[in-house]
Amino acid sequence: MKQWSLNFRLWHWINAIVITGLLGTVFLRKTFLNYRTNSEIIMDKLSDINITIAKDQAVSIARAIRSPMWDWHIWLGYALAALVVWRIVLFFTDSGKQNFQNCSQKTTHDKIVSSLYVIFYALMFAMAATGLVLHFHEFLNVGKDLGESIKEIHELLYNGILYFVIIHIAGVILAENKDEKGIISSMVGK
C-alpha cells in the first residue's frame, strides 16, 4: 500500500471539505435558495397577509437571503485556488507525484486512474481560475459577454468536478473491497 505524506493527506482532506462546501453552496443556490422560486414564495406569503410588493423587490429580498451563503462560496473559492497552488507544490514531492511515476510499468487500470486525477487537477485549476475571473471581473475589465461565457464554463466545470467526486468515492469503495485493502486507512493515517 502507498504511504502518503502528512502534507499530502492534509491537502486531500482539506480539499475534500472545500469541494464539498463549494458543491453544497451551488446545490443550495440552485434548489432551496433559488431566488426565482423564493421571490415567488415571498410574494405569495406577503399577499396572504394583504401586503403587495413588486417582483423586483421580492427578487431583491430572495437574493439578500442567500447572500451570506454565497459569501461562503467565494471564500471557499479562494481556498480552492490556494489548494491548487499547494497541489502544484506537492507534485514535486515524492508522495505527491507517486501516482504519476513509472507509467510504463502500470496496469491499464492504474493508468486510467492516474489520467482521471490529471483531469481532476485540470478541472480544479480551471474552476479556480474562472471563479477568480468572475469575482474580479470589474478589476480585470471583463466585458458582459465574455463574463457570461466564463460563467457558463465555470458552471460546466462544476459538473465535471461533481462527476469526479462521485467516481472517486465509488472507486475508493470498490478498491477497498477488492484488491486495495487499506486504501482508505492509508489516506487517514500511516
C-alpha positions as CSV (number, residue, x, y, z in Angstrom):
1,M,0.0,0.0,0.0
2,K,1.2,3.5,-0.8
3,Q,2.4,5.7,2.0
4,W,1.0,9.2,1.7
5,S,2.9,12.0,3.5
6,L,1.1,14.0,6.2
7,N,1.3,17.0,3.9
8,F,-0.5,15.2,1.1
9,R,-3.1,13.7,3.4
10,L,-3.8,17.2,4.9
11,W,-4.2,18.5,1.4
12,H,-6.5,15.7,0.4
13,W,-8.9,16.2,3.3
14,I,-8.9,20.0,3.3
15,N,-9.6,19.7,-0.5
16,A,-12.5,17.3,0.2
17,I,-14.0,19.7,2.7
18,V,-13.6,22.7,0.4
19,I,-15.0,21.0,-2.7
20,T,-17.9,19.6,-0.6
21,G,-18.6,23.2,0.6
22,L,-18.4,24.6,-3.0
23,L,-20.7,21.9,-4.4
24,G,-23.1,22.4,-1.4
25,T,-23.4,26.1,-2.0
26,V,-24.1,25.6,-5.6
27,F,-26.7,22.9,-4.8
28,L,-28.4,25.3,-2.3
29,R,-28.3,28.2,-4.8
30,K,-30.0,26.1,-7.4
31,T,-32.6,24.5,-5.1
32,F,-33.6,25.8,-1.7
33,L,-32.1,29.3,-2.1
34,N,-33.1,29.8,-5.8
35,Y,-34.0,33.5,-5.9
36,R,-36.7,32.9,-8.6
37,T,-38.5,30.3,-6.6
38,N,-38.1,32.2,-3.3
39,S,-39.2,35.5,-4.7
40,E,-42.5,33.9,-5.8
41,I,-42.9,32.4,-2.3
42,I,-42.2,35.8,-0.7
43,M,-44.8,37.5,-2.9
44,D,-47.4,34.8,-2.2
45,K,-46.9,34.7,1.5
46,L,-47.0,38.5,1.8
47,S,-50.1,38.5,-0.4
48,D,-51.7,36.1,2.2
49,I,-51.4,38.9,4.8
50,N,-52.5,41.6,2.3
51,I,-49.1,43.0,1.5
52,T,-48.2,43.5,-2.1
53,I,-44.6,44.0,-3.3
54,A,-43.2,44.2,-6.8
55,K,-41.4,41.3,-8.4
56,D,-38.1,43.1,-8.3
57,Q,-38.5,43.8,-4.6
58,A,-39.2,40.1,-3.9
59,V,-36.1,39.2,-6.0
60,S,-34.0,41.6,-4.0
61,I,-35.2,40.0,-0.7
62,A,-34.6,36.5,-2.0
63,R,-31.1,37.4,-3.1
64,A,-30.4,39.0,0.2
65,I,-31.5,35.8,2.0
66,R,-28.9,33.7,0.1
67,S,-26.1,36.4,0.0
68,P,-24.4,35.1,3.2
69,M,-24.3,31.6,1.7
70,W,-22.8,32.9,-1.5
71,D,-20.1,34.7,0.5
72,W,-19.1,31.3,1.8
73,H,-18.9,30.1,-1.9
74,I,-16.5,33.0,-2.6
75,W,-14.3,32.3,0.4
76,L,-14.2,28.6,-0.4
77,G,-13.3,29.5,-3.9
78,Y,-10.2,31.4,-2.6
79,A,-9.4,28.3,-0.6
80,L,-9.7,26.2,-3.7
81,A,-7.2,28.5,-5.5
82,A,-4.8,28.1,-2.6
83,L,-5.2,24.3,-2.7
84,V,-4.4,24.3,-6.4
85,V,-1.1,26.1,-5.7
86,W,-0.5,23.7,-2.8
87,R,-1.1,20.7,-5.0
88,I,1.3,22.0,-7.6
89,V,3.9,22.3,-4.9
90,L,3.1,18.8,-3.7
91,F,3.6,17.4,-7.1
92,F,7.3,18.0,-6.7
93,T,7.4,15.8,-3.5
94,D,7.7,12.0,-3.6
95,S,4.3,11.5,-2.0
96,G,2.6,14.0,-4.3
97,K,3.9,12.5,-7.6
98,Q,3.9,8.8,-6.9
99,N,0.7,8.2,-8.9
100,F,2.5,9.6,-12.0
101,Q,5.8,7.8,-11.8
102,N,6.8,4.6,-13.7
103,C,3.8,4.9,-16.0
104,S,5.1,2.2,-18.4
105,Q,5.0,-0.3,-15.6
106,K,1.5,0.4,-14.5
107,T,-1.6,-1.6,-15.3
108,T,-4.2,-0.2,-17.7
109,H,-6.5,0.4,-14.7
110,D,-3.8,2.4,-12.9
111,K,-3.1,4.5,-16.0
112,I,-6.8,5.3,-16.2
113,V,-6.9,6.2,-12.6
114,S,-3.9,8.5,-12.9
115,S,-5.4,10.1,-16.0
116,L,-8.6,10.8,-14.1
117,Y,-6.6,12.6,-11.4
118,V,-4.8,14.7,-14.0
119,I,-8.2,15.6,-15.4
120,F,-9.4,16.4,-11.9
121,Y,-6.4,18.7,-11.2
122,A,-7.0,20.5,-14.6
123,L,-10.7,20.9,-13.6
124,M,-9.7,22.3,-10.2
125,F,-7.3,24.7,-11.8
126,A,-9.8,25.9,-14.4
127,M,-12.5,26.1,-11.8
128,A,-10.4,28.3,-9.5
129,A,-9.2,30.5,-12.5
130,T,-12.7,31.1,-13.9
131,G,-14.1,31.7,-10.4
132,L,-11.4,34.3,-9.7
133,V,-12.0,36.0,-13.1
134,L,-15.8,36.1,-12.3
135,H,-15.2,37.5,-8.9
136,F,-12.7,40.2,-10.1
137,H,-14.4,40.9,-13.4
138,E,-14.6,44.6,-12.8
139,F,-10.9,44.9,-11.8
140,L,-9.9,42.7,-14.8
141,N,-12.2,44.8,-17.1
142,V,-14.1,41.7,-18.3
143,G,-17.0,42.6,-20.6
144,K,-20.5,41.3,-20.0
145,D,-20.5,38.9,-23.0
146,L,-17.1,37.4,-22.0
147,G,-18.2,37.3,-18.4
148,E,-21.3,35.3,-19.4
149,S,-19.1,32.9,-21.4
150,I,-16.8,32.4,-18.4
151,K,-19.7,31.8,-16.1
152,E,-21.0,29.1,-18.4
153,I,-17.6,27.5,-18.5
154,H,-17.4,27.8,-14.6
155,E,-20.8,26.0,-14.3
156,L,-19.7,23.3,-16.8
157,L,-16.6,22.7,-14.7
158,Y,-18.8,22.3,-11.7
159,N,-20.4,19.3,-13.4
160,G,-17.1,17.8,-14.2
161,I,-15.9,18.1,-10.6
162,L,-19.3,16.7,-9.3
163,Y,-18.8,13.6,-11.6
164,F,-15.3,13.2,-10.5
165,V,-16.3,13.2,-6.8
166,I,-18.9,10.5,-7.5
167,I,-16.4,8.4,-9.5
168,H,-13.7,8.9,-6.8
169,I,-15.9,7.8,-3.9
170,A,-17.2,4.8,-5.8
171,G,-13.7,3.9,-7.0
172,V,-12.3,4.1,-3.5
173,I,-15.1,1.9,-2.0
174,L,-14.7,-0.6,-4.8
175,A,-10.9,-0.7,-4.4
176,E,-11.1,-1.0,-0.6
177,N,-13.4,-4.0,-1.0
178,K,-11.5,-5.7,-3.8
179,D,-7.7,-5.6,-4.4
180,E,-6.6,-2.5,-2.5
181,K,-7.5,-3.2,1.1
182,G,-6.3,-0.4,3.3
183,I,-6.6,2.4,0.7
184,I,-8.9,4.4,2.9
185,S,-6.9,4.0,6.1
186,S,-3.7,4.9,4.1
187,M,-5.2,8.3,3.4
188,V,-6.3,8.7,7.1
189,G,-3.1,7.7,8.9
190,K,0.1,5.8,8.5
